[in-house]
Amino acid sequence: MSKRILAHLTRADPILGGVIRAAGPLRLEIGDHEPFQALAHAIAHQQLNGIAANTILRRLVAACGKDDFPTPQAILDASTATVRAAGFSFAKVAALKDLAAKTLATIVPDRRTLAALDNAAIIERLTQVRGVGRWTVEMLLMFQLGRPDVLPVDDFGVRAGFRAAYGLRRLPKPKVLALWGERWKPFRSAAAWYLWRALELDRAGKLPPPTERVVLPRLPRKRRKARTRKVPPKTVKGNARAGKPRGRARAR
């Protein structure tokens, strides 16, 4: 399967093919967490490095989980002070409790139920949780559900890897990257993984230069609505009010 994916990407995009040869085999590891736990991990990792986030999660397990990851009910039953003591900010406590409530309400379903939905339905459903955006759900799709055709165009690492691999001066706009990525279907998750590797290769000085000149697709311009010019009503010359005499007419 991996060979077929890499052959497709290399054939569809020679520049990405050069990154693939430099980075080596695809190693996109898939987890097995339930959506509640995966999203709780994502909330903990927001704006923190991995070491700090994992420390906070261990404290949460110790305070609320009794050696296992806490259940949604355990999170709801825990006081704000208890969750705060583990290292969560007030905003993250609110997000975590909203996640727990929406899990119990089955808005966030179990893994089996989620696996039966398509990507768009999953994104629409899970982004109802406070503090969970599209990028967070895309990471879940890639690294928990193993969806093969996800391209997180808002991800800085993906955009920066594309800029480096394709010899661009600036980061591509997300919509432009989405248009370019159409050629990678149906394996855009693997393409994203190699763009992350491209950034690592660039930092190590091992990224191959692009083999051809890159011309990015142009976004269609939005048509501006024609402005209608307002024409003032015609008035009788010299009169403030059309059709009305200024004074009483003289009798002859």
C-alpha positions as CSV (number, residue, x, y, z in Angstrom):
1,M,0.0,0.0,0.0
2,S,2.8,2.4,0.9
3,K,4.6,1.8,-2.3
4,R,1.4,2.5,-4.3
5,I,0.9,5.8,-2.4
6,L,4.5,7.0,-3.0
7,A,4.4,6.0,-6.7
8,H,1.2,8.0,-7.1
9,L,2.5,11.1,-5.4
10,T,5.8,10.9,-7.3
11,R,4.1,10.6,-10.6
12,A,1.6,13.3,-9.9
13,D,4.2,15.8,-8.5
14,P,7.9,15.3,-9.3
15,I,9.0,17.9,-6.8
16,L,7.2,16.1,-4.0
17,G,8.8,12.9,-5.4
18,G,12.2,14.4,-4.7
19,V,11.2,15.0,-1.1
20,I,10.0,11.5,-0.8
21,R,13.3,10.1,-2.0
22,A,15.2,12.2,0.5
23,A,12.9,11.5,3.4
24,G,12.6,7.8,2.9
25,P,9.6,5.4,3.7
26,L,6.3,6.7,4.9
27,R,5.9,6.4,8.7
28,L,2.5,7.8,9.5
29,E,1.6,6.1,12.8
30,I,-2.0,5.6,13.7
31,G,-3.2,5.8,17.3
32,D,-6.1,3.9,19.0
33,H,-7.6,6.5,21.4
34,E,-11.3,7.1,21.8
35,P,-12.3,10.5,20.4
36,F,-12.8,11.9,23.9
37,Q,-9.3,11.1,25.0
38,A,-7.7,12.2,21.7
39,L,-9.5,15.5,21.8
40,A,-8.6,16.0,25.5
41,H,-4.9,15.4,24.6
42,A,-5.3,18.0,21.8
43,I,-6.7,20.5,24.2
44,A,-3.9,19.9,26.6
45,H,-1.2,20.4,23.9
46,Q,-2.6,23.7,22.6
47,Q,0.1,26.4,22.9
48,L,2.4,24.1,24.9
49,N,5.3,21.9,24.0
50,G,4.9,18.2,24.2
51,I,6.8,17.7,27.5
52,A,4.7,20.3,29.4
53,A,1.4,19.0,27.9
54,N,2.2,15.3,28.8
55,T,3.1,16.4,32.4
56,I,-0.3,18.1,32.7
57,L,-2.1,15.0,31.3
58,R,-0.3,12.8,33.8
59,R,-1.5,15.0,36.7
60,L,-5.0,14.9,35.3
61,V,-5.0,11.1,35.3
62,A,-3.6,11.1,38.9
63,A,-6.3,13.5,40.1
64,C,-9.3,12.3,38.2
65,G,-8.6,9.0,36.6
66,K,-7.4,6.5,39.2
67,D,-4.5,5.4,37.0
68,D,-6.7,5.3,33.8
69,F,-7.6,8.3,31.6
70,P,-10.6,10.0,33.2
71,T,-14.0,9.3,31.9
72,P,-16.2,12.2,30.7
73,Q,-18.3,11.9,33.9
74,A,-15.2,12.1,36.0
75,I,-14.2,15.3,34.3
76,L,-17.6,16.8,34.8
77,D,-17.6,15.8,38.5
78,A,-14.1,17.3,39.1
79,S,-14.0,20.8,40.4
80,T,-12.5,23.6,38.4
81,A,-9.8,23.9,41.1
82,T,-8.9,20.3,40.7
83,V,-8.4,20.5,37.0
84,R,-6.7,23.8,37.3
85,A,-4.2,22.2,39.8
86,A,-3.2,19.7,37.1
87,G,-2.0,22.7,35.0
88,F,-5.0,23.6,32.8
89,S,-5.8,27.2,32.2
90,F,-9.4,28.4,32.8
91,A,-10.1,28.4,29.1
92,K,-8.8,24.8,28.8
93,V,-10.8,23.7,31.8
94,A,-14.0,25.1,30.1
95,A,-13.0,23.3,26.9
96,L,-12.4,20.0,28.7
97,K,-15.7,20.1,30.5
98,D,-17.5,21.0,27.3
99,L,-15.9,18.1,25.6
100,A,-17.0,15.8,28.5
101,A,-20.6,17.1,28.3
102,K,-20.8,16.7,24.5
103,T,-19.3,13.2,24.8
104,L,-22.0,12.2,27.2
105,A,-24.6,13.8,24.9
106,T,-23.1,11.7,22.0
107,I,-22.3,14.7,20.0
108,V,-18.7,13.4,20.3
109,P,-19.4,9.7,19.7
110,D,-17.2,6.6,20.3
111,R,-14.5,5.6,17.8
112,R,-16.6,3.0,15.9
113,T,-19.5,5.5,15.3
114,L,-17.1,8.2,14.2
115,A,-15.3,5.8,11.8
116,A,-18.6,5.4,9.9
117,L,-18.8,9.1,9.1
118,D,-17.1,11.0,6.3
119,N,-14.5,13.6,6.9
120,A,-16.8,16.6,6.4
121,A,-19.4,15.2,8.8
122,I,-16.7,14.5,11.5
123,I,-15.3,18.1,11.2
124,E,-18.8,19.6,11.4
125,R,-19.6,17.5,14.4
126,L,-16.5,17.8,16.5
127,T,-15.9,21.5,16.0
128,Q,-19.0,22.1,18.1
129,V,-16.8,21.4,21.1
130,R,-15.4,24.5,22.7
131,G,-11.8,25.0,21.9
132,V,-11.7,22.4,19.1
133,G,-11.1,23.8,15.6
134,R,-10.8,22.4,12.2
135,W,-7.0,21.8,12.5
136,T,-7.5,19.7,15.7
137,V,-10.1,17.5,14.0
138,E,-7.9,17.1,10.9
139,M,-5.1,15.8,13.2
140,L,-7.6,13.3,14.7
141,L,-8.6,12.2,11.2
142,M,-5.0,11.6,10.2
143,F,-3.4,10.2,13.3
144,Q,-6.3,8.4,15.1
145,L,-8.7,7.4,12.3
146,G,-6.0,6.9,9.6
147,R,-7.9,8.8,6.9
148,P,-5.7,8.9,3.8
149,D,-6.9,12.0,2.2
150,V,-6.6,14.9,4.6
151,L,-4.7,18.1,3.8
152,P,-4.4,20.5,6.8
153,V,-3.8,23.6,4.7
154,D,-3.8,25.9,7.7
155,D,-1.0,24.0,9.4
156,F,2.2,26.2,9.6
157,G,4.5,23.2,9.2
158,V,2.7,22.0,6.1
159,R,2.8,25.5,4.5
160,A,6.4,26.1,5.5
161,G,7.5,22.7,4.2
162,F,5.8,23.5,0.9
163,R,7.5,26.8,0.7
164,A,10.9,25.2,1.2
165,A,10.4,22.2,-1.1
166,Y,9.1,24.3,-4.0
167,G,11.5,27.1,-3.6
168,L,9.0,29.9,-2.8
169,R,9.8,33.2,-1.1
170,R,6.6,33.2,0.9
171,L,4.2,30.8,2.5
172,P,1.5,29.7,0.2
173,K,-2.0,30.8,1.1
174,P,-4.2,28.0,2.4
175,K,-6.6,28.2,-0.5
176,V,-3.7,28.1,-3.0
177,L,-2.2,25.1,-1.3
178,A,-5.6,23.4,-1.4
179,L,-5.7,23.9,-5.2
180,W,-2.2,22.6,-5.7
181,G,-3.0,19.6,-3.5
182,E,-5.8,18.4,-5.7
183,R,-3.1,16.5,-7.7
184,W,-2.2,14.5,-4.6
185,K,-5.7,13.0,-4.1
186,P,-6.6,10.5,-2.8
187,F,-3.4,10.4,-0.6
188,R,-3.1,14.0,0.7
189,S,-2.4,12.8,4.2
190,A,0.8,11.2,3.0
191,A,1.7,14.4,1.1
192,A,1.2,16.5,4.3
193,W,3.5,14.1,6.2
194,Y,6.2,14.6,3.6
195,L,5.8,18.3,3.7
196,W,6.5,18.2,7.4
197,R,9.6,16.1,6.6
198,A,10.6,18.7,3.9
199,L,10.8,21.3,6.7
200,E,13.0,19.0,8.7
201,L,15.2,18.3,5.7
202,D,15.5,22.0,5.0
203,R,16.7,22.8,8.5
204,A,19.2,20.0,8.2
205,G,20.5,21.3,4.9
206,K,19.4,18.0,3.1
207,L,16.4,19.2,1.1
208,P,16.8,18.7,-2.6
209,P,16.1,21.8,-4.8
210,P,12.9,21.8,-6.9
211,T,13.4,20.1,-10.2
212,E,11.2,22.5,-12.1
213,R,9.9,26.1,-12.0
214,V,6.8,26.3,-9.8
215,V,3.8,28.3,-11.0
216,L,1.1,28.4,-8.3
217,P,-2.5,28.3,-9.3
218,R,-4.4,31.6,-9.1
219,L,-7.4,32.0,-7.0
220,P,-10.5,33.1,-9.0
221,R,-11.2,36.7,-8.3
222,K,-14.5,37.6,-6.8
223,R,-16.7,39.7,-9.0
224,R,-17.5,43.1,-7.6
225,K,-21.1,44.1,-7.7
226,A,-21.7,47.1,-10.0
227,R,-22.5,50.2,-8.0
228,T,-25.7,51.8,-9.1
229,R,-25.5,55.6,-9.2
230,K,-28.3,57.3,-7.4
231,V,-29.8,60.1,-9.6
232,P,-31.5,62.9,-7.5
233,P,-35.1,63.7,-8.5
234,K,-35.5,66.4,-11.1
235,T,-36.6,69.8,-9.7
236,V,-38.0,72.9,-11.3
237,K,-35.1,75.4,-11.8
238,G,-35.1,78.0,-9.1
239,N,-37.7,76.2,-6.9
240,A,-36.9,74.2,-3.8
241,R,-40.0,72.1,-4.4
242,A,-40.9,71.0,-7.9
243,G,-44.3,72.0,-9.1
244,K,-45.1,74.4,-6.3
245,P,-45.1,78.2,-6.8
246,R,-43.2,80.4,-4.3
247,G,-46.0,82.7,-3.5
248,R,-49.6,83.7,-4.3
249,A,-50.1,84.4,-8.0
250,R,-51.0,88.0,-8.9
251,A,-54.5,88.7,-10.1
252,R,-54.7,90.5,-13.4
